[in-house]
Each structure stands twice: as C-alpha cells, then as structure tokens.
Amino acid sequence: MRAEELRSLQAPLKERYREDPGAAEVTLTASGNLDEGISCSVRTGAAVVADFRGTLGVGKDAPVGFKSIRLRFDLTTDATPEQLDTLIRLTERYCVVLQTLTAAPELTTSFGSSAT
C-alpha cells in the first residue's frame, strides 16, 4: 500500500477522533471460570478495533496503549477476609501480565534482512 492510499484510508478516522476523542476509547473485557483443574481459563471478548487515536498520531496528547487495567473477582464464597487477601496477593504475584508490566522486560527493535 502506498503512503497516499494509507493516508486516505486513515483520514476519516483521524477526523472523527479529533472531533470526538472518546470514540477512540474501547473497553476490552475478559471473564474466567475456575475449571476442575488448578488453572483458570480466560475467554476474551472478540473486539476488533481499527486505528486507535494514539496510533494514528491524531494528537500528541493521545496515549498509545492502555489507560488502565483492572482485575475484579466476583465470588460466591464463604472465605474469610484473610483468605480473600491471600487470593489477591497470590494473583498479583503469579499474574503474567502484571509481573510483565511491573518488571518490564528488555525490549528491542530491529530490522531483518531478506533477499529481494
């Protein structure tokens, strides 16, 4: 795709996001159920979103990435407050996403070479 084609495709989205920045915000959700095993399977909602405000360079104030990440437990349980505190503590300790964001991994960007 040529640069002109890309710009013409992006133009209506950029205009919309300039006029209504909230139109570029999307809330993604996931829910999980504890299976019979020891792990929890998580099904994410199928959300397809093209060209967020930040990735289009609509404004320097438009962030690229997530604004917030929340985890919420909806439980039916007779667990004690101490047990629930332990659940939160262990979830935070072993959550791959949280740990990756907390202790950011080394990031690299590079070009590969290919024969043309």
C-alpha positions, 0 to 999 in steps of 0.5 A: 500500500502506498503512503497516499492510499494509507493516508486516505484510508486513515483520514476519516478516522483521524477526523472523527477522533479529533472531533470526538476523542472518546470514540477512540476509547474501547473497553476490552473485557475478559471473564474466567471460570475456575475449571476442575483443574488448578488453572483458570481459563480466560475467554476474551471478548472478540473486539476488533478495533481499527486505528486507535487515536494514539496510533494514528498520531491524531494528537500528541496528547493521545496515549498509545496503549492502555489507560488502565487495567483492572482485575475484579473477582466476583465470588460466591464464597464463604472465605474469610477476609484473610483468605480473600487477601491471600487470593489477591496477593497470590494473583498479583504475584503469579499474574503474567501480565502484571509481573510483565508490566511491573518488571518490564522486560528488555525490549528491542527493535530491529530490522531483518534482512531478506533477499529481494 
